[in-house]
Amino acid sequence: MGIQTNKSDDGDTVTLQIDGRFDFAVHKDFRDAYKDEPESTSYVINMKNSDYMDSSALGMLLLLREHAGDNDAKISIEGCQPAIKQILAISNFEKLFNIV
């Protein structure tokens, strides 16, 4: 359960794997996973092992986007379960993130 982080060999991409619930309980771990990364870092949020997301998770994604350069941010969200994909769609996050 929680957040697992993996950095690419070239250091340009950080993958954050969300296991279990994506809610306020993982806020500190989520923030710690990217806070020291430069703005130019690309991110992959792997949601394949998560089946729950709440509004605090949406806020965490927005904070990551802000850290990563707002409109210049390179963030992909992948492996979403249908319920999570629906939450992202209702929230219009496909306009802010690359959701695959």
Biopython code that builds the backbone (N, CA, C, O; Angstrom):
import numpy as np
from Bio.PDB.StructureBuilder import StructureBuilder

atoms = [
    (1, "MET", "N", (0.830, -1.185, 0.000)),
    (1, "MET", "CA", (0.000, 0.000, 0.000)),
    (1, "MET", "C", (0.872, 1.246, 0.000)),
    (1, "MET", "O", (1.946, 1.259, 0.602)),
    (2, "GLY", "N", (0.410, 2.293, -0.676)),
    (2, "GLY", "CA", (1.133, 3.543, -0.670)),
    (2, "GLY", "C", (1.694, 3.909, -2.019)),
    (2, "GLY", "O", (1.119, 3.605, -3.063)),
    (3, "ILE", "N", (2.840, 4.574, -1.972)),
    (3, "ILE", "CA", (3.493, 5.106, -3.168)),
    (3, "ILE", "C", (4.854, 4.447, -3.321)),
    (3, "ILE", "O", (5.647, 4.399, -2.380)),
    (4, "GLN", "N", (5.113, 3.940, -4.519)),
    (4, "GLN", "CA", (6.448, 3.438, -4.845)),
    (4, "GLN", "C", (6.995, 4.324, -5.958)),
    (4, "GLN", "O", (6.286, 4.665, -6.905)),
    (5, "THR", "N", (8.274, 4.693, -5.828)),
    (5, "THR", "CA", (8.889, 5.616, -6.774)),
    (5, "THR", "C", (10.043, 4.940, -7.489)),
    (5, "THR", "O", (10.833, 4.218, -6.881)),
    (6, "ASN", "N", (10.127, 5.185, -8.783)),
    (6, "ASN", "CA", (11.216, 4.657, -9.595)),
    (6, "ASN", "C", (11.671, 5.758, -10.548)),
    (6, "ASN", "O", (10.856, 6.370, -11.238)),
    (7, "LYS", "N", (12.972, 6.002, -10.580)),
    (7, "LYS", "CA", (13.531, 7.018, -11.470)),
    (7, "LYS", "C", (14.190, 6.322, -12.654)),
    (7, "LYS", "O", (14.868, 5.309, -12.481)),
    (8, "SER", "N", (13.996, 6.858, -13.852)),
    (8, "SER", "CA", (14.604, 6.293, -15.052)),
    (8, "SER", "C", (16.123, 6.388, -14.952)),
    (8, "SER", "O", (16.655, 7.178, -14.172)),
    (9, "ASP", "N", (16.815, 5.575, -15.747)),
    (9, "ASP", "CA", (18.284, 5.562, -15.727)),
    (9, "ASP", "C", (18.880, 6.926, -16.036)),
    (9, "ASP", "O", (19.904, 7.299, -15.464)),
    (10, "ASP", "N", (18.241, 7.685, -16.947)),
    (10, "ASP", "CA", (18.764, 9.004, -17.290)),
    (10, "ASP", "C", (18.319, 10.085, -16.296)),
    (10, "ASP", "O", (18.763, 11.230, -16.380)),
    (11, "GLY", "N", (17.447, 9.718, -15.361)),
    (11, "GLY", "CA", (16.999, 10.653, -14.333)),
    (11, "GLY", "C", (15.953, 11.648, -14.789)),
    (11, "GLY", "O", (15.562, 12.527, -14.020)),
    (12, "ASP", "N", (15.488, 11.528, -16.033)),
    (12, "ASP", "CA", (14.542, 12.500, -16.583)),
    (12, "ASP", "C", (13.079, 12.190, -16.276)),
    (12, "ASP", "O", (12.224, 13.071, -16.359)),
    (13, "THR", "N", (12.791, 10.931, -15.920)),
    (13, "THR", "CA", (11.413, 10.520, -15.685)),
    (13, "THR", "C", (11.296, 9.832, -14.333)),
    (13, "THR", "O", (12.097, 8.965, -13.985)),
    (14, "VAL", "N", (10.283, 10.239, -13.583)),
    (14, "VAL", "CA", (9.982, 9.613, -12.299)),
    (14, "VAL", "C", (8.623, 8.939, -12.425)),
    (14, "VAL", "O", (7.640, 9.564, -12.826)),
    (15, "THR", "N", (8.580, 7.660, -12.080)),
    (15, "THR", "CA", (7.326, 6.912, -12.071)),
    (15, "THR", "C", (6.862, 6.760, -10.636)),
    (15, "THR", "O", (7.610, 6.294, -9.776)),
    (16, "LEU", "N", (5.629, 7.155, -10.383)),
    (16, "LEU", "CA", (5.025, 6.997, -9.070)),
    (16, "LEU", "C", (3.930, 5.959, -9.208)),
    (16, "LEU", "O", (2.943, 6.181, -9.910)),
    (17, "GLN", "N", (4.098, 4.833, -8.547)),
    (17, "GLN", "CA", (3.084, 3.786, -8.576)),
    (17, "GLN", "C", (2.216, 3.930, -7.337)),
    (17, "GLN", "O", (2.707, 3.911, -6.208)),
    (18, "ILE", "N", (0.917, 4.074, -7.569)),
    (18, "ILE", "CA", (-0.044, 4.211, -6.482)),
    (18, "ILE", "C", (-0.633, 2.836, -6.216)),
    (18, "ILE", "O", (-1.258, 2.239, -7.093)),
    (19, "ASP", "N", (-0.430, 2.336, -5.006)),
    (19, "ASP", "CA", (-0.969, 1.031, -4.617)),
    (19, "ASP", "C", (-2.069, 1.241, -3.583)),
    (19, "ASP", "O", (-1.866, 1.915, -2.573)),
    (20, "GLY", "N", (-3.229, 0.660, -3.844)),
    (20, "GLY", "CA", (-4.349, 0.796, -2.909)),
    (20, "GLY", "C", (-5.079, 2.106, -3.106)),
    (20, "GLY", "O", (-5.255, 2.571, -4.232)),
    (21, "ARG", "N", (-5.500, 2.691, -2.010)),
    (21, "ARG", "CA", (-6.294, 3.923, -2.044)),
    (21, "ARG", "C", (-5.414, 5.138, -2.317)),
    (21, "ARG", "O", (-4.360, 5.305, -1.703)),
    (22, "PHE", "N", (-5.855, 5.977, -3.238)),
    (22, "PHE", "CA", (-5.186, 7.239, -3.524)),
    (22, "PHE", "C", (-6.017, 8.318, -2.840)),
    (22, "PHE", "O", (-6.960, 8.860, -3.416)),
    (23, "ASP", "N", (-5.643, 8.617, -1.591)),
    (23, "ASP", "CA", (-6.377, 9.583, -0.796)),
    (23, "ASP", "C", (-5.407, 10.351, 0.099)),
    (23, "ASP", "O", (-4.191, 10.213, -0.040)),
    (24, "PHE", "N", (-5.931, 11.147, 1.003)),
    (24, "PHE", "CA", (-5.093, 12.018, 1.815)),
    (24, "PHE", "C", (-4.071, 11.248, 2.656)),
    (24, "PHE", "O", (-3.050, 11.816, 3.043)),
    (25, "ALA", "N", (-4.317, 10.002, 2.938)),
    (25, "ALA", "CA", (-3.395, 9.204, 3.753)),
    (25, "ALA", "C", (-2.016, 9.074, 3.102)),
    (25, "ALA", "O", (-1.030, 8.843, 3.801)),
    (26, "VAL", "N", (-1.929, 9.217, 1.777)),
    (26, "VAL", "CA", (-0.636, 9.097, 1.085)),
    (26, "VAL", "C", (-0.072, 10.456, 0.676)),
    (26, "VAL", "O", (0.903, 10.523, -0.072)),
    (27, "HIS", "N", (-0.679, 11.534, 1.160)),
    (27, "HIS", "CA", (-0.274, 12.886, 0.773)),
    (27, "HIS", "C", (1.219, 13.129, 0.984)),
    (27, "HIS", "O", (1.902, 13.589, 0.069)),
    (28, "LYS", "N", (1.732, 12.829, 2.170)),
    (28, "LYS", "CA", (3.143, 13.098, 2.468)),
    (28, "LYS", "C", (4.058, 12.268, 1.572)),
    (28, "LYS", "O", (5.029, 12.794, 1.030)),
    (29, "ASP", "N", (3.764, 10.984, 1.410)),
    (29, "ASP", "CA", (4.590, 10.124, 0.554)),
    (29, "ASP", "C", (4.555, 10.596, -0.896)),
    (29, "ASP", "O", (5.577, 10.575, -1.580)),
    (30, "PHE", "N", (3.380, 11.023, -1.368)),
    (30, "PHE", "CA", (3.244, 11.504, -2.739)),
    (30, "PHE", "C", (4.090, 12.765, -2.933)),
    (30, "PHE", "O", (4.820, 12.881, -3.917)),
    (31, "ARG", "N", (3.988, 13.692, -2.006)),
    (31, "ARG", "CA", (4.757, 14.948, -2.086)),
    (31, "ARG", "C", (6.254, 14.679, -1.998)),
    (31, "ARG", "O", (7.038, 15.262, -2.748)),
    (32, "ASP", "N", (6.650, 13.801, -1.088)),
    (32, "ASP", "CA", (8.068, 13.477, -0.922)),
    (32, "ASP", "C", (8.660, 12.840, -2.180)),
    (32, "ASP", "O", (9.863, 12.941, -2.421)),
    (33, "ALA", "N", (7.820, 12.187, -2.979)),
    (33, "ALA", "CA", (8.299, 11.493, -4.174)),
    (33, "ALA", "C", (8.762, 12.455, -5.266)),
    (33, "ALA", "O", (9.546, 12.073, -6.135)),
    (34, "TYR", "N", (8.284, 13.696, -5.231)),
    (34, "TYR", "CA", (8.672, 14.628, -6.297)),
    (34, "TYR", "C", (9.256, 15.949, -5.816)),
    (34, "TYR", "O", (9.777, 16.705, -6.635)),
    (35, "LYS", "N", (9.194, 16.257, -4.543)),
    (35, "LYS", "CA", (9.533, 17.606, -4.080)),
    (35, "LYS", "C", (10.954, 18.052, -4.404)),
    (35, "LYS", "O", (11.196, 19.249, -4.564)),
    (36, "ASP", "N", (11.893, 17.125, -4.505)),
    (36, "ASP", "CA", (13.285, 17.502, -4.791)),
    (36, "ASP", "C", (13.653, 17.377, -6.264)),
    (36, "ASP", "O", (14.809, 17.587, -6.632)),
    (37, "GLU", "N", (12.689, 17.039, -7.104)),
    (37, "GLU", "CA", (12.951, 16.875, -8.537)),
    (37, "GLU", "C", (12.902, 18.233, -9.238)),
    (37, "GLU", "O", (12.116, 19.098, -8.852)),
    (38, "PRO", "N", (13.734, 18.426, -10.265)),
    (38, "PRO", "CA", (13.681, 19.693, -11.010)),
    (38, "PRO", "C", (12.397, 19.808, -11.830)),
    (38, "PRO", "O", (11.731, 18.813, -12.115)),
    (39, "GLU", "N", (12.071, 21.030, -12.197)),
    (39, "GLU", "CA", (10.845, 21.303, -12.948)),
    (39, "GLU", "C", (10.789, 20.543, -14.273)),
    (39, "GLU", "O", (9.704, 20.216, -14.755)),
    (40, "SER", "N", (11.943, 20.265, -14.857)),
    (40, "SER", "CA", (11.992, 19.617, -16.172)),
    (40, "SER", "C", (11.689, 18.122, -16.129)),
    (40, "SER", "O", (11.620, 17.482, -17.179)),
    (41, "THR", "N", (11.511, 17.563, -14.960)),
    (41, "THR", "CA", (11.261, 16.124, -14.826)),
    (41, "THR", "C", (9.908, 15.750, -15.425)),
    (41, "THR", "O", (8.923, 16.475, -15.282)),
    (42, "SER", "N", (9.884, 14.607, -16.096)),
    (42, "SER", "CA", (8.630, 14.025, -16.588)),
    (42, "SER", "C", (8.134, 13.030, -15.547)),
    (42, "SER", "O", (8.927, 12.414, -14.835)),
    (43, "TYR", "N", (6.824, 12.881, -15.466)),
    (43, "TYR", "CA", (6.241, 11.978, -14.479)),
    (43, "TYR", "C", (5.266, 11.011, -15.126)),
    (43, "TYR", "O", (4.534, 11.360, -16.053)),
    (44, "VAL", "N", (5.275, 9.794, -14.617)),
    (44, "VAL", "CA", (4.285, 8.792, -14.972)),
    (44, "VAL", "C", (3.612, 8.380, -13.666)),
    (44, "VAL", "O", (4.276, 7.934, -12.731)),
    (45, "ILE", "N", (2.300, 8.530, -13.610)),
    (45, "ILE", "CA", (1.535, 8.101, -12.445)),
    (45, "ILE", "C", (0.883, 6.781, -12.836)),
    (45, "ILE", "O", (-0.038, 6.752, -13.652)),
    (46, "ASN", "N", (1.366, 5.691, -12.250)),
    (46, "ASN", "CA", (0.866, 4.359, -12.559)),
    (46, "ASN", "C", (-0.229, 4.012, -11.556)),
    (46, "ASN", "O", (0.034, 3.858, -10.364)),
    (47, "MET", "N", (-1.457, 3.892, -12.051)),
    (47, "MET", "CA", (-2.624, 3.651, -11.199)),
    (47, "MET", "C", (-3.154, 2.217, -11.305)),
    (47, "MET", "O", (-4.258, 1.933, -10.839)),
    (48, "LYS", "N", (-2.381, 1.315, -11.912)),
    (48, "LYS", "CA", (-2.917, -0.023, -12.170)),
    (48, "LYS", "C", (-3.273, -0.783, -10.897)),
    (48, "LYS", "O", (-4.124, -1.672, -10.928)),
    (49, "ASN", "N", (-2.632, -0.447, -9.777)),
    (49, "ASN", "CA", (-2.904, -1.149, -8.518)),
    (49, "ASN", "C", (-3.748, -0.312, -7.557)),
    (49, "ASN", "O", (-3.766, -0.566, -6.353)),
    (50, "SER", "N", (-4.435, 0.673, -8.092)),
    (50, "SER", "CA", (-5.288, 1.525, -7.273)),
    (50, "SER", "C", (-6.726, 1.420, -7.757)),
    (50, "SER", "O", (-7.003, 1.447, -8.956)),
    (51, "ASP", "N", (-7.630, 1.301, -6.798)),
    (51, "ASP", "CA", (-9.038, 1.190, -7.176)),
    (51, "ASP", "C", (-9.898, 2.271, -6.527)),
    (51, "ASP", "O", (-11.126, 2.216, -6.585)),
    (52, "TYR", "N", (-9.239, 3.259, -5.906)),
    (52, "TYR", "CA", (-9.987, 4.321, -5.240)),
    (52, "TYR", "C", (-9.217, 5.635, -5.341)),
    (52, "TYR", "O", (-7.999, 5.678, -5.166)),
    (53, "MET", "N", (-9.946, 6.689, -5.623)),
    (53, "MET", "CA", (-9.370, 8.031, -5.679)),
    (53, "MET", "C", (-10.419, 9.004, -5.163)),
    (53, "MET", "O", (-11.593, 8.911, -5.520)),
    (54, "ASP", "N", (-9.985, 9.944, -4.315)),
    (54, "ASP", "CA", (-10.924, 10.950, -3.837)),
    (54, "ASP", "C", (-10.465, 12.344, -4.251)),
    (54, "ASP", "O", (-9.497, 12.490, -4.997)),
    (55, "SER", "N", (-11.164, 13.363, -3.765)),
    (55, "SER", "CA", (-10.858, 14.726, -4.182)),
    (55, "SER", "C", (-9.480, 15.180, -3.717)),
    (55, "SER", "O", (-8.860, 16.018, -4.371)),
    (56, "SER", "N", (-8.988, 14.648, -2.608)),
    (56, "SER", "CA", (-7.647, 15.038, -2.177)),
    (56, "SER", "C", (-6.602, 14.519, -3.159)),
    (56, "SER", "O", (-5.568, 15.161, -3.346)),
    (57, "ALA", "N", (-6.845, 13.385, -3.782)),
    (57, "ALA", "CA", (-5.932, 12.860, -4.803)),
    (57, "ALA", "C", (-5.916, 13.775, -6.026)),
    (57, "ALA", "O", (-4.864, 13.998, -6.625)),
    (58, "LEU", "N", (-7.070, 14.298, -6.390)),
    (58, "LEU", "CA", (-7.121, 15.251, -7.497)),
    (58, "LEU", "C", (-6.288, 16.482, -7.157)),
    (58, "LEU", "O", (-5.561, 17.005, -8.002)),
    (59, "GLY", "N", (-6.400, 16.934, -5.926)),
    (59, "GLY", "CA", (-5.603, 18.073, -5.492)),
    (59, "GLY", "C", (-4.113, 17.779, -5.519)),
    (59, "GLY", "O", (-3.316, 18.638, -5.895)),
    (60, "MET", "N", (-3.732, 16.564, -5.122)),
    (60, "MET", "CA", (-2.320, 16.175, -5.148)),
    (60, "MET", "C", (-1.783, 16.182, -6.568)),
    (60, "MET", "O", (-0.653, 16.607, -6.807)),
    (61, "LEU", "N", (-2.593, 15.710, -7.516)),
    (61, "LEU", "CA", (-2.177, 15.717, -8.918)),
    (61, "LEU", "C", (-1.989, 17.153, -9.417)),
    (61, "LEU", "O", (-1.062, 17.434, -10.176)),
    (62, "LEU", "N", (-2.863, 18.048, -8.991)),
    (62, "LEU", "CA", (-2.730, 19.448, -9.396)),
    (62, "LEU", "C", (-1.477, 20.083, -8.797)),
    (62, "LEU", "O", (-0.816, 20.885, -9.456)),
    (63, "LEU", "N", (-1.147, 19.733, -7.560)),
    (63, "LEU", "CA", (0.084, 20.246, -6.945)),
    (63, "LEU", "C", (1.319, 19.717, -7.670)),
    (63, "LEU", "O", (2.292, 20.448, -7.855)),
    (64, "LEU", "N", (1.281, 18.452, -8.080)),
    (64, "LEU", "CA", (2.388, 17.900, -8.863)),
    (64, "LEU", "C", (2.507, 18.659, -10.179)),
    (64, "LEU", "O", (3.612, 19.006, -10.596)),
    (65, "ARG", "N", (1.394, 18.915, -10.824)),
    (65, "ARG", "CA", (1.407, 19.647, -12.100)),
    (65, "ARG", "C", (2.013, 21.038, -11.915)),
    (65, "ARG", "O", (2.800, 21.494, -12.745)),
    (66, "GLU", "N", (1.648, 21.699, -10.842)),
    (66, "GLU", "CA", (2.210, 23.022, -10.555)),
    (66, "GLU", "C", (3.724, 22.930, -10.352)),
    (66, "GLU", "O", (4.472, 23.759, -10.871)),
    (67, "HIS", "N", (4.171, 21.928, -9.602)),
    (67, "HIS", "CA", (5.603, 21.734, -9.358)),
    (67, "HIS", "C", (6.357, 21.462, -10.661)),
    (67, "HIS", "O", (7.498, 21.889, -10.834)),
    (68, "ALA", "N", (5.703, 20.751, -11.561)),
    (68, "ALA", "CA", (6.347, 20.315, -12.806)),
    (68, "ALA", "C", (6.231, 21.338, -13.934)),
    (68, "ALA", "O", (6.582, 21.032, -15.073)),
    (69, "GLY", "N", (5.752, 22.532, -13.644)),
    (69, "GLY", "CA", (5.751, 23.572, -14.668)),
    (69, "GLY", "C", (4.398, 23.939, -15.227)),
    (69, "GLY", "O", (4.325, 24.538, -16.300)),
    (70, "ASP", "N", (3.314, 23.599, -14.532)),
    (70, "ASP", "CA", (1.957, 23.926, -14.978)),
    (70, "ASP", "C", (1.712, 23.491, -16.417)),
    (70, "ASP", "O", (1.697, 22.294, -16.702)),
    (71, "ASN", "N", (1.519, 24.450, -17.339)),
    (71, "ASN", "CA", (1.193, 24.101, -18.725)),
    (71, "ASN", "C", (2.326, 23.376, -19.443)),
    (71, "ASN", "O", (2.089, 22.701, -20.444)),
    (72, "ASP", "N", (3.544, 23.506, -18.948)),
    (72, "ASP", "CA", (4.683, 22.815, -19.550)),
    (72, "ASP", "C", (4.947, 21.451, -18.908)),
    (72, "ASP", "O", (5.875, 20.748, -19.306)),
    (73, "ALA", "N", (4.144, 21.081, -17.929)),
    (73, "ALA", "CA", (4.343, 19.814, -17.212)),
    (73, "ALA", "C", (4.178, 18.624, -18.150)),
    (73, "ALA", "O", (3.322, 18.622, -19.035)),
    (74, "LYS", "N", (5.011, 17.618, -17.938)),
    (74, "LYS", "CA", (4.938, 16.376, -18.704)),
    (74, "LYS", "C", (4.549, 15.264, -17.726)),
    (74, "LYS", "O", (5.403, 14.642, -17.094)),
    (75, "ILE", "N", (3.221, 15.031, -17.618)),
    (75, "ILE", "CA", (2.695, 14.061, -16.674)),
    (75, "ILE", "C", (1.707, 13.158, -17.389)),
    (75, "ILE", "O", (0.756, 13.625, -18.017)),
    (76, "SER", "N", (1.948, 11.843, -17.284)),
    (76, "SER", "CA", (1.017, 10.851, -17.821)),
    (76, "SER", "C", (0.419, 10.068, -16.664)),
    (76, "SER", "O", (1.110, 9.707, -15.711)),
    (77, "ILE", "N", (-0.870, 9.814, -16.767)),
    (77, "ILE", "CA", (-1.555, 8.962, -15.793)),
    (77, "ILE", "C", (-1.979, 7.718, -16.560)),
    (77, "ILE", "O", (-2.703, 7.807, -17.552)),
    (78, "GLU", "N", (-1.522, 6.556, -16.094)),
    (78, "GLU", "CA", (-1.784, 5.335, -16.859)),
    (78, "GLU", "C", (-2.318, 4.220, -15.977)),
    (78, "GLU", "O", (-2.168, 4.238, -14.755)),
    (79, "GLY", "N", (-2.947, 3.248, -16.629)),
    (79, "GLY", "CA", (-3.417, 2.049, -15.954)),
    (79, "GLY", "C", (-4.626, 2.254, -15.062)),
    (79, "GLY", "O", (-4.828, 1.489, -14.119)),
    (80, "CYS", "N", (-5.433, 3.268, -15.336)),
    (80, "CYS", "CA", (-6.571, 3.581, -14.473)),
    (80, "CYS", "C", (-7.687, 2.546, -14.586)),
    (80, "CYS", "O", (-8.035, 2.108, -15.683)),
    (81, "GLN", "N", (-8.237, 2.167, -13.445)),
    (81, "GLN", "CA", (-9.446, 1.354, -13.411)),
    (81, "GLN", "C", (-10.595, 2.221, -13.940)),
    (81, "GLN", "O", (-10.508, 3.448, -13.891)),
    (82, "PRO", "N", (-11.677, 1.596, -14.449)),
    (82, "PRO", "CA", (-12.778, 2.388, -15.018)),
    (82, "PRO", "C", (-13.342, 3.457, -14.077)),
    (82, "PRO", "O", (-13.640, 4.563, -14.527)),
    (83, "ALA", "N", (-13.494, 3.158, -12.794)),
    (83, "ALA", "CA", (-14.054, 4.139, -11.858)),
    (83, "ALA", "C", (-13.138, 5.351, -11.722)),
    (83, "ALA", "O", (-13.615, 6.483, -11.645)),
    (84, "ILE", "N", (-11.839, 5.124, -11.692)),
    (84, "ILE", "CA", (-10.886, 6.227, -11.578)),
    (84, "ILE", "C", (-10.850, 7.032, -12.874)),
    (84, "ILE", "O", (-10.781, 8.261, -12.849)),
    (85, "LYS", "N", (-10.897, 6.336, -13.996)),
    (85, "LYS", "CA", (-10.923, 7.030, -15.289)),
    (85, "LYS", "C", (-12.154, 7.931, -15.387)),
    (85, "LYS", "O", (-12.088, 9.023, -15.952)),
    (86, "GLN", "N", (-13.265, 7.474, -14.838)),
    (86, "GLN", "CA", (-14.491, 8.261, -14.851)),
    (86, "GLN", "C", (-14.338, 9.518, -13.976)),
    (86, "GLN", "O", (-14.774, 10.601, -14.366)),
    (87, "ILE", "N", (-13.727, 9.374, -12.812)),
    (87, "ILE", "CA", (-13.492, 10.529, -11.936)),
    (87, "ILE", "C", (-12.629, 11.555, -12.653)),
    (87, "ILE", "O", (-12.919, 12.751, -12.610)),
    (88, "LEU", "N", (-11.572, 11.097, -13.310)),
    (88, "LEU", "CA", (-10.686, 12.003, -14.044)),
    (88, "LEU", "C", (-11.417, 12.691, -15.193)),
    (88, "LEU", "O", (-11.193, 13.872, -15.459)),
    (89, "ALA", "N", (-12.287, 11.954, -15.870)),
    (89, "ALA", "CA", (-13.044, 12.520, -16.986)),
    (89, "ALA", "C", (-14.046, 13.569, -16.495)),
    (89, "ALA", "O", (-14.163, 14.642, -17.087)),
    (90, "ILE", "N", (-14.761, 13.262, -15.422)),
    (90, "ILE", "CA", (-15.739, 14.202, -14.867)),
    (90, "ILE", "C", (-15.043, 15.482, -14.417)),
    (90, "ILE", "O", (-15.603, 16.574, -14.510)),
    (91, "SER", "N", (-13.818, 15.331, -13.929)),
    (91, "SER", "CA", (-13.035, 16.480, -13.440)),
    (91, "SER", "C", (-12.303, 17.220, -14.555)),
    (91, "SER", "O", (-11.591, 18.189, -14.294)),
    (92, "ASN", "N", (-12.475, 16.767, -15.799)),
    (92, "ASN", "CA", (-11.822, 17.360, -16.974)),
    (92, "ASN", "C", (-10.297, 17.322, -16.883)),
    (92, "ASN", "O", (-9.621, 18.206, -17.410)),
    (93, "PHE", "N", (-9.759, 16.310, -16.222)),
    (93, "PHE", "CA", (-8.307, 16.199, -16.085)),
    (93, "PHE", "C", (-7.629, 15.789, -17.378)),
    (93, "PHE", "O", (-6.408, 15.905, -17.489)),
    (94, "GLU", "N", (-8.380, 15.315, -18.357)),
    (94, "GLU", "CA", (-7.769, 14.973, -19.632)),
    (94, "GLU", "C", (-7.254, 16.225, -20.346)),
    (94, "GLU", "O", (-6.450, 16.127, -21.273)),
    (95, "LYS", "N", (-7.714, 17.385, -19.919)),
    (95, "LYS", "CA", (-7.217, 18.637, -20.484)),
    (95, "LYS", "C", (-5.901, 19.061, -19.835)),
    (95, "LYS", "O", (-5.170, 19.884, -20.386)),
    (96, "LEU", "N", (-5.601, 18.499, -18.663)),
    (96, "LEU", "CA", (-4.417, 18.885, -17.907)),
    (96, "LEU", "C", (-3.315, 17.827, -17.903)),
    (96, "LEU", "O", (-2.140, 18.141, -17.715)),
    (97, "PHE", "N", (-3.705, 16.579, -18.111)),
    (97, "PHE", "CA", (-2.790, 15.447, -18.031)),
    (97, "PHE", "C", (-2.981, 14.545, -19.245)),
    (97, "PHE", "O", (-4.042, 14.536, -19.869)),
    (98, "ASN", "N", (-1.948, 13.797, -19.564)),
    (98, "ASN", "CA", (-2.046, 12.777, -20.594)),
    (98, "ASN", "C", (-2.550, 11.503, -19.908)),
    (98, "ASN", "O", (-1.803, 10.880, -19.153)),
    (99, "ILE", "N", (-3.783, 11.112, -20.152)),
    (99, "ILE", "CA", (-4.365, 9.948, -19.512)),
    (99, "ILE", "C", (-4.449, 8.825, -20.519)),
    (99, "ILE", "O", (-5.154, 8.920, -21.523)),
    (100, "VAL", "N", (-3.713, 7.750, -20.234)),
    (100, "VAL", "CA", (-3.675, 6.601, -21.155)),
    (100, "VAL", "C", (-4.139, 5.344, -20.466)),
    (100, "VAL", "O", (-4.174, 4.279, -21.082)),
]
sb = StructureBuilder()
sb.init_structure("model")
sb.init_model(0)
sb.init_chain("A")
sb.init_seg("    ")
for serial, (resi, resn, name, xyz) in enumerate(atoms, 1):
    if name == "N":
        sb.init_residue(resn, " ", resi, " ")
    sb.init_atom(name, np.array(xyz, "f"), 0.0, 1.0, " ", f" {name:<3s}", serial, name[0])
structure = sb.get_structure()
